[in-house]
C-alpha cells in the first residue's frame, strides 16, 4: 500500500470513530502525520464529498457518503433480504437480540439484526462494528471451525481482549481460549457469559455448508439474568437449524456465498483452497 493511500485510509477510519469531528491538530497528532500533509488530504476528501467542516469550530467530520456506500453495498449483496426473515423469526422465538455477522477476510462484521425483547432490559450494540474474536460468542463460533494454528494467528494479530475492556470472564491467554473452543466444538455452537460484557450472555453458531468454510455467524445475545445457561441450551438446536437455513440459501448472496475472498480484499486464507473448502 502506498504511503498516501495508507494515510488517507487511516484518516477515514479515525474520523469514522468520531462522528462529532476532530480538529486538524488532533487528527495529525494522533495519526503521527504532518499537519500540512494532513490538511491537504482532508481538503482532497472534502473535494470528493467524503469530509466536511463543522459549522461551529471548523473541525473535520465525515459526511454520509461512506455510510451511503456501505448501505448500498449491503443492499445489493442481498444478504439482508436473505437473512432478515430468518433473524426476525428467531428473535421472536427467543425474545432476545439476534444478529448476523459476516466473515470478512480475518474479521467478523455485524450486518443485520432483529430485537426480540419488547420490554425489560435490552441489549443492542452498534451495527457495523468488527467483533473481538477472543471475547465474542460470534468470534468463538468462527474460531472453533478453523484449524488451531489459523485461529491462534487471527487472535494473535487482533489481540486478546482484556477483562477491563470487556467482561470479567474474557480469556486472558491463548490456552484458556483454546479450552473454551474445545467445549464449543463438542456442543456445535458457542456459549459465553460475562465475556463480551459484564452481565451479558451470548451464543452463536456458524453459517456454513458441509465441507466448506463458515461464511457468517448467527448470534443471540441478552442480559444474563434472562438469557441463562439453561435458556441457551434450550435454544441451541433451534439456533443451529436457523444457521443451517441461512447456509442453504447462501448462494443467493455474494457475501454469504464464499468466505475465501473478504470485502477487505483478502485472498484465500490459509487452510482453504480457492473453492473455500476446508481440509478434510
C-alpha positions in Angstrom: 0.0 0.0 0.0 1.4 3.4 -0.9 2.0 5.9 1.8 -0.6 8.4 0.5 -3.3 5.7 0.4 -2.4 4.4 3.8 -2.6 7.8 5.4 -5.9 8.6 3.7 -7.5 5.3 4.9 -6.1 5.9 8.4 -7.7 9.4 8.4 -11.1 8.0 7.3 -11.0 5.3 9.9 -10.1 7.9 12.6 -13.0 10.2 11.7 -15.4 7.2 11.5 -14.9 6.8 15.2 -15.5 10.5 15.9 -18.9 11.5 14.4 -18.7 14.9 16.1 -15.5 15.6 14.2 -11.9 16.4 15.2 -9.5 19.3 14.8 -6.6 19.3 12.4 -4.2 19.3 15.3 -5.8 16.3 17.0 -6.0 14.3 13.8 -2.4 15.0 12.7 -1.0 14.3 16.2 -3.0 11.2 16.9 -2.1 9.7 13.5 1.5 10.9 13.6 1.1 12.8 10.3 2.5 16.2 9.4 -0.2 18.9 9.8 0.5 20.3 6.3 0.1 16.9 4.6 -3.0 16.0 6.8 -4.5 19.3 5.8 -4.0 18.6 2.1 -5.6 15.1 2.4 -8.6 16.5 4.3 -9.3 19.1 1.6 -8.9 16.5 -1.1 -11.5 14.4 0.7 -13.7 17.4 1.1 -13.4 18.0 -2.7 -14.8 14.5 -3.3 -17.5 14.7 -0.7 -16.2 12.4 2.0 -15.3 15.0 4.6 -16.9 18.3 5.7 -16.0 21.0 8.2 -18.4 21.6 11.1 -20.1 25.0 11.3 -19.1 25.9 14.8 -15.4 25.1 15.3 -14.4 24.2 11.9 -13.5 20.6 12.9 -13.3 17.9 10.3 -16.0 15.2 10.1 -17.2 12.5 7.7 -20.2 13.2 5.5 -22.8 10.4 5.0 -21.2 9.4 1.7 -19.2 6.4 3.1 -22.3 5.3 5.1 -24.4 5.5 2.0 -21.9 3.5 0.0 -21.9 0.8 2.7 -25.6 0.6 2.9 -25.9 0.4 -0.9 -23.3 -2.4 -0.9 -25.2 -4.4 1.7 -28.5 -3.8 -0.1 -27.1 -5.0 -3.4 -25.3 -8.0 -1.8 -28.7 -9.5 -1.0 -27.5 -10.6 2.5 -30.2 -8.6 4.4 -33.0 -9.8 2.2 -32.0 -13.4 2.7 -31.1 -13.2 6.4 -33.8 -10.8 7.8 -36.7 -13.2 7.7 -34.7 -15.9 9.5 -33.3 -13.4 12.0 -36.8 -11.9 12.7 -38.3 -15.3 13.2 -35.6 -16.5 15.6 -35.7 -13.2 17.5 -39.4 -13.7 18.0 -38.9 -17.3 19.2 -36.1 -16.4 21.7 -37.3 -12.9 22.8 -33.7 -11.7 22.5 -31.4 -9.8 20.2 -30.4 -11.9 17.2 -27.6 -10.7 14.8 -25.8 -11.9 11.8 -22.0 -11.4 11.4 -20.3 -11.8 8.1 -16.9 -13.5 7.8 -14.8 -10.8 6.0 -11.2 -12.0 5.5 -9.9 -12.1 9.0 -12.7 -10.2 10.6 -16.3 -10.6 11.7 -18.6 -7.7 10.9 -22.2 -7.3 12.2 -24.5 -6.6 9.2 -28.1 -7.4 10.3 -30.2 -7.7 13.5 -33.6 -8.2 15.0 -34.6 -7.3 18.5 -36.9 -9.9 20.1 -37.3 -8.3 23.5 -40.2 -5.9 23.7 -39.7 -4.7 27.3 -37.3 -5.0 30.2 -33.6 -5.0 29.7 -32.5 -4.6 26.1 -29.0 -5.3 24.7 -28.3 -3.7 21.4 -24.7 -2.9 20.4 -23.8 -0.8 17.4 -24.0 -2.4 14.0 -21.1 -2.4 11.6 -18.5 -3.0 14.2 -15.8 -5.6 13.9 -16.1 -8.1 16.7 -13.3 -9.0 19.1 -12.7 -12.7 18.2 -11.4 -13.7 21.7 -14.3 -12.1 23.6 -17.4 -12.6 21.5 -19.7 -15.6 21.0 -19.5 -15.0 17.3 -15.7 -14.9 17.4 -15.6 -18.2 19.3 -18.2 -19.8 16.9 -16.0 -18.9 14.0 -12.6 -19.8 15.6 -13.9 -23.3 16.6 -14.3 -24.1 12.9 -10.7 -23.1 11.9 -7.5 -25.1 12.2 -6.0 -24.4 15.6 -2.9 -22.6 14.2 -5.0 -20.4 12.0 -7.3 -19.5 14.9 -4.3 -18.6 17.0 -2.8 -16.5 14.2 -6.0 -14.5 13.8 -6.4 -13.9 17.6 -2.7 -13.0 18.0 -3.0 -10.5 15.1 -6.1 -8.8 16.6 -5.0 -9.2 20.2 -6.7 -10.8 23.2 -9.4 -8.6 24.7 -8.7 -7.6 28.3 -11.3 -8.2 31.1 -11.2 -4.5 32.0 -12.3 -3.6 28.5 -14.8 -6.4 28.0 -16.3 -8.8 30.6 -14.7 -10.3 33.7 -14.6 -13.8 32.1 -12.8 -12.7 29.0 -9.9 -15.2 28.3 -6.5 -13.8 29.2 -4.4 -16.4 27.5 -4.5 -18.5 24.3 -4.6 -21.6 26.4 -7.8 -20.5 28.1 -9.3 -19.5 24.8 -8.4 -22.9 23.1 -10.0 -24.7 26.1 -13.2 -22.8 25.5 -13.1 -23.5 21.8 -12.9 -27.3 22.6 -16.1 -27.1 24.6 -17.9 -25.1 21.9 -16.8 -27.6 19.2 -18.2 -30.5 21.1 -21.5 -28.7 21.5 -21.7 -27.4 18.0 -22.2 -23.8 19.0 -20.6 -21.3 21.4 -22.0 -20.2 24.8 -20.4 -17.3 26.7 -21.4 -15.5 29.9 -19.8 -12.3 31.2 -17.2 -12.4 28.5 -18.1 -9.7 25.9 -19.6 -7.6 28.7 -20.4 -8.0 32.4 -24.0 -9.2 32.8 -24.3 -10.3 29.2 -24.8 -13.8 27.8 -24.5 -14.8 24.2 -24.5 -17.9 22.0 -23.6 -18.3 18.3 -23.5 -20.9 15.5 -21.5 -20.8 12.3 -23.3 -20.4 9.0 -21.6 -23.0 6.7 -22.3 -25.8 4.3 -20.7 -29.2 5.0 -17.1 -29.3 3.9 -16.9 -25.5 3.4 -15.7 -22.6 5.4 -18.0 -20.5 7.6 -19.4 -17.5 5.7 -21.3 -16.0 8.6 -22.2 -16.4 12.3 -25.7 -16.3 13.8 -25.7 -14.8 17.3 -28.2 -14.5 20.1 -27.4 -12.0 23.0 -29.2 -10.7 26.0 -28.9 -9.9 29.7 -27.6 -12.9 31.8 -30.5 -12.8 34.2 -32.8 -13.6 31.4 -30.6 -15.4 28.9 -29.4 -18.0 31.3 -27.3 -21.1 30.6 -30.4 -23.2 30.8 -32.2 -21.0 28.3 -29.2 -21.0 25.9 -29.0 -24.8 26.0 -32.8 -24.9 25.2 -32.3 -22.5 22.2 -29.2 -24.4 20.9 -31.0 -26.8 18.5 -33.1 -24.0 17.0 -30.0 -21.8 16.6 -28.2 -24.5 14.6 -31.3 -25.1 12.5 -31.6 -21.3 11.7 -27.8 -21.2 10.9 -28.3 -24.2 8.6 -31.2 -22.5 6.9 -29.0 -19.4 6.2 -26.3 -21.7 4.8 -28.7 -23.4 2.4 -29.7 -20.1 0.9 -26.2 -18.6 0.9 -25.7 -18.9 -2.9 -28.2 -16.1 -3.4 -25.8 -13.6 -1.8 -22.2 -12.9 -2.7 -21.4 -12.1 1.0 -22.7 -15.4 2.2 -21.6 -17.5 -0.8 -17.9 -17.7 0.0 -15.5 -16.7 2.8 -12.4 -17.2 0.6 -12.5 -13.6 -0.5 -13.5 -11.0 2.0 -14.6 -7.5 1.2 -11.4 -6.3 2.8 -9.6 -7.6 -0.3 -8.0 -10.7 1.3 -7.2 -13.6 -0.8 -8.0 -17.2 0.1 -6.9 -17.8 3.7 -4.5 -20.4 5.0 -6.2 -23.8 5.3 -8.7 -23.3 2.4 -8.4 -23.5 -1.3 -9.9 -21.3 -3.9 -13.2 -23.1 -3.6 -13.5 -22.1 0.1 -13.5 -25.8 1.2 -11.9 -26.7 4.5 -9.3 -29.5 4.6 -10.6 -32.9 5.4 
